[in-house]
């Protein structure tokens, strides 16, 4: 090989070696292996929760409300569903079936349609034949759309993905360089971006589910309107007619005569625990949780039909260890009777000035969970049925019936329907000192 050719080959090899060495040094000088963790939200799979099923018979656990239409009595069982009793004539009824509606906490009936919450959804059920109950409409996330002052009422939610029940952390590794200084997680985002579970966290459910999220309220006002909490200082008024579901929002800006002033909780740590409609008055019972002391205080708000430009809405006093359980109103004395775990509180309004209140509190027998008025007396139900006589200065015991117990009741004239774990029972209360089971 000529000397000149050898020299050329030597130079080419030298450049090649230099190039290889430069590539080797560049790769290892500007690249490194790193580890990085990322949290991905876990969404609630509603496929099991949203199943509405009819079962032949289920033992009642925690009855909380009784309502009826022309043919049936419906007894709500907290977090379980609705027990249905068929009317046979008079007050003769027979147990018909159980409509399983998981996480039920509120319901009411309009004609043949049952409006109820199914966790955060509002569902309309056709119960014209309860044995063949069907879902006519589902309003997704209806009880989880509070805004502004009540954002804390919401369960974290992502549109089209659902409620966030927690998170799952994953740790990844990869090479970063000066050309790509960050890891590319797009592959993993696609893999872990839609994690789901069918389990609701235990922390979401306490021994008093009515105090837990989601905060639901459903009441029938008038003949065909269903009132539920609105998004902001408003009501969402729902109806279902001719196969069409409609929601009308009523707030302070569009009230007309006969409407009800919307709920207006004063503090962010207030949340509703019960919505009631009695004697054309809407009541919202609230709980106040003080994180600093851990104590729970209760209050209530009552709304009467809007008749003028005066806001007809009143609050009770906030007091430690005071939780409103139920309420009833005596029109003749203009007095609201509020049931608490250990007392009956009275709020009397002045006939001349509805903003002038007189508050009194009377100790009663413990264990009552519901209250109603009968004739000029008060009836409470719980571990026993108790009759009280309210006066201007006292609420004194008339008679107690230790053989009658229940967790909710419905008064119909001189008949009192009482529900407990054994079933639905009817009592003649025409003589409050001689209450008898209707045969």
VEXDREN-2710 file (C-alpha; in Angstrom, 1 decimal):
% VEXDREN-2710
k/r/px/py/pz
1/UNK/0.0/0.0/0.0
2/UNK/1.5/3.4/-0.9
3/UNK/2.6/5.5/2.0
4/UNK/0.2/8.3/1.0
5/UNK/-2.7/6.0/1.1
6/UNK/-1.7/4.7/4.6
7/UNK/-1.6/8.2/5.8
8/UNK/-5.1/9.0/4.5
9/UNK/-6.5/5.8/6.2
10/UNK/-4.8/6.7/9.5
11/UNK/-6.3/10.2/9.5
12/UNK/-9.8/8.8/8.8
13/UNK/-9.5/6.3/11.7
14/UNK/-8.3/9.1/14.0
15/UNK/-11.3/11.3/13.2
16/UNK/-13.6/8.3/13.7
17/UNK/-12.1/7.6/17.1
18/UNK/-12.4/11.2/18.1
19/UNK/-16.0/11.3/17.0
20/UNK/-16.9/8.1/18.9
21/UNK/-15.2/9.4/22.0
22/UNK/-17.2/12.7/21.8
23/UNK/-20.5/10.9/21.4
24/UNK/-19.7/8.7/24.4
25/UNK/-18.8/11.6/26.6
26/UNK/-21.8/13.7/25.5
27/UNK/-24.3/10.9/26.2
28/UNK/-23.0/10.3/29.7
29/UNK/-22.3/13.8/30.6
30/UNK/-25.7/15.2/29.8
31/UNK/-28.0/12.3/30.8
32/UNK/-29.1/10.8/34.0
33/UNK/-31.6/8.3/35.4
34/UNK/-34.2/9.8/37.7
35/UNK/-37.2/8.6/39.7
36/UNK/-40.4/10.6/40.0
37/UNK/-43.8/10.0/41.8
38/UNK/-47.1/11.2/40.6
39/UNK/-50.6/11.0/42.2
40/UNK/-53.5/10.0/40.1
41/UNK/-57.2/10.6/41.2
42/UNK/-59.4/7.5/41.8
43/UNK/-63.0/8.0/40.7
44/UNK/-66.1/6.4/42.0
45/UNK/-67.6/3.8/39.7
46/UNK/-71.4/4.3/40.0
47/UNK/-72.4/1.2/38.1
48/UNK/-73.3/-0.7/41.2
49/UNK/-74.6/2.2/43.3
50/UNK/-76.9/3.4/40.5
51/UNK/-78.7/0.1/40.2
52/UNK/-82.3/0.4/41.3
53/UNK/-83.7/-3.0/42.2
54/UNK/-87.0/-4.4/43.5
55/UNK/-86.7/-7.0/46.2
56/UNK/-89.6/-9.0/47.7
57/UNK/-88.7/-8.2/51.3
58/UNK/-85.9/-6.5/53.3
59/UNK/-85.8/-6.0/57.0
60/UNK/-86.0/-2.3/57.9
61/UNK/-82.9/-0.9/59.6
62/UNK/-83.4/2.9/60.0
63/UNK/-86.8/4.2/58.8
64/UNK/-86.7/8.0/58.6
65/UNK/-89.7/9.1/56.6
66/UNK/-93.3/8.0/55.7
67/UNK/-95.2/9.4/52.7
68/UNK/-98.1/8.1/50.7
69/UNK/-100.1/8.4/47.5
70/UNK/-103.5/7.0/46.6
71/UNK/-102.4/3.4/46.6
72/UNK/-99.3/2.9/48.7
73/UNK/-97.3/4.0/51.7
74/UNK/-93.6/4.5/51.2
75/UNK/-91.2/4.2/54.1
76/UNK/-87.7/5.4/53.5
77/UNK/-84.8/3.4/55.0
78/UNK/-81.7/5.5/55.5
79/UNK/-78.9/4.6/53.0
80/UNK/-80.9/1.5/51.9
81/UNK/-84.0/2.3/49.9
82/UNK/-87.8/2.4/50.2
83/UNK/-90.3/-0.1/51.8
84/UNK/-93.6/-0.2/50.0
85/UNK/-96.9/-1.0/51.7
86/UNK/-100.1/-1.5/49.6
87/UNK/-103.3/0.0/50.9
88/UNK/-106.1/-2.5/51.2
89/UNK/-108.8/-0.2/52.4
90/UNK/-109.0/2.1/55.4
91/UNK/-105.7/1.6/57.3
92/UNK/-105.3/-2.0/56.4
93/UNK/-102.0/-2.4/54.6
94/UNK/-99.8/-5.3/53.5
95/UNK/-96.0/-5.2/52.8
96/UNK/-95.5/-5.3/49.1
97/UNK/-91.8/-4.9/48.3
98/UNK/-88.6/-3.1/48.8
99/UNK/-87.1/-0.7/46.3
100/UNK/-83.3/-0.8/46.7
101/UNK/-81.9/2.7/46.1
102/UNK/-78.4/2.8/47.6
103/UNK/-77.4/5.8/49.7
104/UNK/-81.0/7.1/49.9
105/UNK/-81.3/10.0/52.3
106/UNK/-84.3/12.0/51.0
107/UNK/-87.4/11.3/48.9
108/UNK/-90.9/12.4/48.2
109/UNK/-93.8/11.3/45.9
110/UNK/-95.8/13.2/43.3
111/UNK/-98.6/11.0/42.0
112/UNK/-97.0/7.8/40.6
113/UNK/-93.5/9.2/40.6
114/UNK/-91.0/8.9/43.4
115/UNK/-88.2/11.5/43.5
116/UNK/-85.2/10.4/45.5
117/UNK/-81.5/10.8/45.8
118/UNK/-79.3/7.9/44.7
119/UNK/-76.0/9.1/46.3
120/UNK/-75.4/12.4/44.4
121/UNK/-77.9/11.8/41.6
122/UNK/-81.6/12.8/41.6
123/UNK/-83.7/9.9/40.2
124/UNK/-87.4/9.9/39.2
125/UNK/-88.9/6.4/39.7
126/UNK/-92.2/5.3/38.2
127/UNK/-94.0/3.5/41.1
128/UNK/-97.4/3.1/39.5
129/UNK/-96.7/-0.6/39.9
130/UNK/-93.9/-0.8/42.6
131/UNK/-93.2/-4.4/41.8
132/UNK/-92.0/-3.2/38.3
133/UNK/-90.4/0.1/39.4
134/UNK/-88.5/1.8/36.6
135/UNK/-86.1/4.8/36.4
136/UNK/-87.8/7.5/34.3
137/UNK/-85.0/10.1/34.7
138/UNK/-81.6/10.5/36.3
139/UNK/-80.2/13.9/36.9
140/UNK/-76.5/13.3/37.3
141/UNK/-74.6/15.1/40.1
142/UNK/-77.8/17.1/41.1
143/UNK/-76.8/17.1/44.8
144/UNK/-73.2/18.1/44.2
145/UNK/-73.3/21.4/42.4
146/UNK/-73.1/24.0/45.1
147/UNK/-71.1/27.2/44.3
148/UNK/-69.6/30.2/46.0
149/UNK/-70.4/30.1/49.7
150/UNK/-71.2/26.4/49.7
151/UNK/-68.3/25.0/47.7
152/UNK/-67.3/23.0/50.8
153/UNK/-70.6/21.1/50.5
154/UNK/-69.4/19.4/47.4
155/UNK/-67.7/16.1/46.9
156/UNK/-64.7/16.6/44.6
157/UNK/-66.0/15.9/41.1
158/UNK/-64.7/15.9/37.5
159/UNK/-67.2/16.2/34.7
160/UNK/-67.8/12.9/32.8
161/UNK/-65.5/11.1/35.2
162/UNK/-67.4/11.4/38.5
163/UNK/-66.6/11.8/42.2
164/UNK/-63.0/11.6/43.4
165/UNK/-62.8/9.2/46.3
166/UNK/-59.0/9.3/46.8
167/UNK/-55.7/9.0/44.9
168/UNK/-53.1/6.4/44.0
169/UNK/-49.4/7.2/43.8
170/UNK/-47.1/5.7/41.2
171/UNK/-43.3/6.1/40.9
172/UNK/-41.7/6.1/37.5
173/UNK/-38.1/6.1/36.2
174/UNK/-36.6/7.5/33.0
175/UNK/-33.6/9.2/31.4
176/UNK/-33.5/13.0/31.2
177/UNK/-31.1/14.9/29.0
178/UNK/-30.4/18.5/28.1
179/UNK/-32.6/18.0/25.1
180/UNK/-35.4/16.4/27.3
181/UNK/-35.0/17.7/30.8
182/UNK/-38.3/16.3/32.1
183/UNK/-39.9/12.9/32.0
184/UNK/-42.6/12.3/29.6
185/UNK/-45.6/10.9/31.5
186/UNK/-48.1/10.9/28.6
187/UNK/-47.9/7.1/28.3
188/UNK/-48.6/6.7/32.0
189/UNK/-51.3/9.4/32.1
190/UNK/-53.2/7.4/29.5
191/UNK/-52.7/4.2/31.6
192/UNK/-53.6/5.6/35.0
193/UNK/-55.7/8.6/34.2
194/UNK/-59.1/6.8/34.7
195/UNK/-58.6/4.8/37.9
196/UNK/-61.9/3.7/39.4
197/UNK/-63.3/1.9/42.5
198/UNK/-66.8/0.8/43.5
199/UNK/-66.0/1.4/47.2
200/UNK/-67.0/4.6/49.0
201/UNK/-64.4/5.6/51.6
202/UNK/-65.3/4.7/55.2
203/UNK/-64.6/8.3/56.2
204/UNK/-67.5/9.4/54.1
205/UNK/-70.0/7.5/56.2
206/UNK/-70.6/8.0/59.9
207/UNK/-73.1/6.8/62.5
208/UNK/-75.3/9.8/61.5
209/UNK/-75.3/9.7/57.7
210/UNK/-77.8/12.5/57.5
211/UNK/-74.9/14.7/58.6
212/UNK/-72.6/13.4/55.9
213/UNK/-72.1/14.5/52.3
214/UNK/-73.8/14.6/50.0
215/UNK/-76.2/17.0/51.5
216/UNK/-79.6/16.2/50.1
217/UNK/-83.0/17.6/50.5
218/UNK/-86.3/16.7/48.7
219/UNK/-89.8/17.9/49.6
220/UNK/-93.0/18.2/47.7
221/UNK/-94.5/21.7/47.8
222/UNK/-98.1/22.1/46.6
223/UNK/-99.4/19.3/44.3
224/UNK/-96.6/18.7/41.9
225/UNK/-93.4/20.6/42.7
226/UNK/-90.3/19.1/44.2
227/UNK/-88.0/21.5/46.0
228/UNK/-84.3/20.7/46.3
229/UNK/-81.3/22.9/47.3
230/UNK/-80.1/25.2/44.5
231/UNK/-76.6/26.1/43.4
232/UNK/-76.4/29.5/45.2
233/UNK/-79.0/31.1/47.4
234/UNK/-81.7/29.4/45.4
235/UNK/-84.1/26.5/45.0
236/UNK/-84.0/23.9/42.2
237/UNK/-87.7/23.2/41.6
238/UNK/-88.1/19.9/39.8
239/UNK/-91.1/18.4/38.0
240/UNK/-91.7/15.4/35.7
241/UNK/-94.7/15.6/33.4
242/UNK/-95.4/14.0/30.1
243/UNK/-92.1/12.2/30.1
244/UNK/-90.2/15.5/30.5
245/UNK/-88.0/16.4/33.5
246/UNK/-87.6/20.1/34.2
247/UNK/-85.7/22.2/36.7
248/UNK/-86.6/25.8/37.4
249/UNK/-84.2/27.8/39.5
250/UNK/-85.7/30.3/42.0
251/UNK/-83.4/32.8/43.6
252/UNK/-83.8/36.2/45.3
253/UNK/-83.9/37.9/41.9
254/UNK/-87.0/36.3/40.5
255/UNK/-89.3/35.7/43.5
256/UNK/-93.0/36.2/43.0
257/UNK/-96.0/36.0/45.3
258/UNK/-96.4/32.6/46.8
259/UNK/-92.7/31.6/46.3
260/UNK/-90.4/30.6/49.1
261/UNK/-87.3/32.6/50.0
262/UNK/-84.2/30.4/49.2
263/UNK/-82.0/29.0/51.9
264/UNK/-79.2/31.3/53.0
265/UNK/-76.8/29.7/55.5
266/UNK/-74.8/32.4/57.3
267/UNK/-71.5/30.6/57.8
268/UNK/-69.4/28.4/55.6
269/UNK/-69.2/25.7/58.3
270/UNK/-73.0/25.3/58.3
271/UNK/-74.5/22.4/56.4
272/UNK/-78.1/21.2/56.1
273/UNK/-79.1/17.9/57.7
274/UNK/-82.9/17.8/57.0
275/UNK/-85.4/19.6/54.8
276/UNK/-89.1/19.6/55.9
277/UNK/-92.4/20.9/54.6
278/UNK/-95.2/21.3/57.2
279/UNK/-98.2/23.5/57.3
280/UNK/-97.0/25.4/54.2
281/UNK/-93.7/26.3/55.9
282/UNK/-90.3/25.1/54.6
283/UNK/-87.8/24.3/57.4
284/UNK/-84.1/23.6/56.9
285/UNK/-82.3/22.1/59.9
286/UNK/-78.6/22.8/60.0
287/UNK/-75.6/21.5/61.8
288/UNK/-72.6/23.7/62.6
289/UNK/-69.3/22.0/63.1
290/UNK/-66.7/24.0/65.0
291/UNK/-63.3/22.5/64.1
292/UNK/-61.6/24.4/67.0
293/UNK/-63.7/22.8/69.7
294/UNK/-65.1/19.7/67.9
295/UNK/-68.6/20.5/69.2
296/UNK/-71.7/20.4/67.1
297/UNK/-74.3/23.1/67.3
298/UNK/-77.7/23.2/65.5
299/UNK/-80.0/25.8/64.1
300/UNK/-82.9/26.0/61.7
301/UNK/-84.3/28.3/59.1
302/UNK/-88.0/28.6/58.3
303/UNK/-89.5/30.1/55.2
304/UNK/-93.1/31.1/54.7
305/UNK/-94.7/31.9/51.3
306/UNK/-93.4/35.1/49.9
307/UNK/-96.2/37.6/50.1
308/UNK/-94.5/41.0/49.9
309/UNK/-91.1/42.5/49.4
310/UNK/-90.2/41.6/53.0
311/UNK/-88.0/38.6/53.3
312/UNK/-89.9/36.2/55.5
313/UNK/-87.1/34.0/56.8
314/UNK/-86.0/33.5/60.4
315/UNK/-83.2/31.7/62.2
316/UNK/-83.1/30.2/65.7
317/UNK/-80.4/31.1/68.1
318/UNK/-77.0/29.4/67.9
319/UNK/-76.2/27.6/71.1
320/UNK/-73.6/25.0/72.2
321/UNK/-74.8/21.4/72.2
322/UNK/-78.0/22.2/70.5
323/UNK/-79.0/20.1/67.5
324/UNK/-82.3/20.5/65.8
325/UNK/-84.0/17.1/65.1
326/UNK/-87.5/18.0/64.0
327/UNK/-89.9/20.9/64.1
328/UNK/-93.6/21.7/64.1
329/UNK/-95.7/24.9/64.1
330/UNK/-98.7/26.0/66.1
331/UNK/-100.5/28.6/64.0
332/UNK/-102.9/29.7/66.9
333/UNK/-100.0/30.8/69.1
334/UNK/-97.5/31.6/66.3
335/UNK/-95.0/29.3/67.9
336/UNK/-92.5/26.9/66.4
337/UNK/-91.6/23.9/68.5
338/UNK/-88.1/22.6/67.9
339/UNK/-87.2/19.1/69.0
340/UNK/-83.6/18.6/70.3
341/UNK/-82.1/15.5/71.8
342/UNK/-83.0/16.6/75.4
343/UNK/-85.5/19.4/75.1
344/UNK/-88.3/21.2/73.2
345/UNK/-87.4/24.8/72.3
346/UNK/-90.1/27.2/71.5
347/UNK/-89.8/30.2/69.2
348/UNK/-92.8/32.5/69.3
349/UNK/-93.2/35.3/66.8
350/UNK/-94.9/38.6/67.6
351/UNK/-98.1/39.1/65.6
352/UNK/-97.2/42.7/65.1
353/UNK/-93.5/42.2/64.3
354/UNK/-92.5/38.9/62.7
355/UNK/-88.8/39.7/63.4
356/UNK/-89.5/39.9/67.2
357/UNK/-88.9/36.5/68.7
358/UNK/-89.3/35.0/72.1
359/UNK/-87.1/31.9/72.8
360/UNK/-87.8/29.4/75.6
361/UNK/-86.5/25.9/76.3
362/UNK/-88.2/23.0/78.2
363/UNK/-86.6/19.8/79.2
364/UNK/-88.3/16.6/78.1
365/UNK/-87.9/12.8/78.3
366/UNK/-84.8/11.7/76.3
367/UNK/-85.0/9.5/73.2
368/UNK/-87.5/11.4/71.0
369/UNK/-86.6/11.6/67.2
370/UNK/-89.8/13.3/65.7
371/UNK/-92.4/15.7/66.8
372/UNK/-95.9/16.7/65.5
373/UNK/-98.9/18.6/66.9
374/UNK/-102.3/16.9/67.5
375/UNK/-105.3/18.9/68.6
376/UNK/-103.8/21.4/71.1
377/UNK/-101.0/18.9/72.2
378/UNK/-97.6/17.8/71.0
379/UNK/-96.7/14.2/70.2
380/UNK/-93.1/12.9/70.1
381/UNK/-92.0/9.5/68.9
382/UNK/-88.7/7.6/69.6
383/UNK/-88.1/4.9/72.2
384/UNK/-91.7/5.6/73.3
385/UNK/-94.6/7.8/72.3
386/UNK/-95.1/10.8/74.5
387/UNK/-97.9/13.4/74.7
388/UNK/-97.1/16.9/76.0
389/UNK/-99.3/19.9/76.7
390/UNK/-97.7/23.3/75.7
391/UNK/-98.7/26.5/77.5
392/UNK/-97.3/30.0/77.4
393/UNK/-94.9/29.2/80.2
394/UNK/-94.4/25.4/80.1
395/UNK/-94.4/22.2/78.1
396/UNK/-95.5/19.5/80.6
397/UNK/-95.9/15.8/80.2
398/UNK/-99.5/14.4/79.7
399/UNK/-98.9/10.7/79.1
400/UNK/-96.2/8.4/77.8
401/UNK/-96.8/5.1/75.9
402/UNK/-93.8/2.9/76.4
403/UNK/-95.3/0.1/74.2
404/UNK/-95.3/2.4/71.1
405/UNK/-92.0/3.2/69.5
406/UNK/-90.7/4.3/66.1
407/UNK/-88.2/6.3/64.3
408/UNK/-90.6/8.4/62.1
409/UNK/-94.3/9.1/61.9
410/UNK/-97.0/10.6/59.6
411/UNK/-100.2/12.2/61.0
412/UNK/-103.4/11.9/58.9
413/UNK/-106.3/13.4/60.8
414/UNK/-106.8/11.3/63.9
415/UNK/-104.6/8.5/62.6
416/UNK/-100.9/8.3/63.3
417/UNK/-98.7/6.1/61.1
418/UNK/-95.5/5.0/62.9
419/UNK/-92.6/3.1/61.3
420/UNK/-90.0/1.0/63.1
421/UNK/-87.8/-2.0/62.4
422/UNK/-90.9/-4.3/62.8
423/UNK/-93.0/-2.5/60.1
424/UNK/-95.7/0.1/59.7
425/UNK/-98.4/0.6/62.3
426/UNK/-101.4/2.8/62.7
427/UNK/-102.8/4.3/65.9
428/UNK/-106.0/6.1/66.7
429/UNK/-105.1/9.4/68.4
430/UNK/-108.6/10.9/68.7
431/UNK/-108.2/10.5/72.4
432/UNK/-104.6/11.4/73.3
433/UNK/-104.9/9.9/76.8
434/UNK/-106.1/6.6/75.3
435/UNK/-104.2/6.0/72.1
436/UNK/-104.9/2.6/70.5
437/UNK/-103.6/0.5/67.7
438/UNK/-105.9/0.5/64.7
439/UNK/-107.0/-3.2/64.3
END
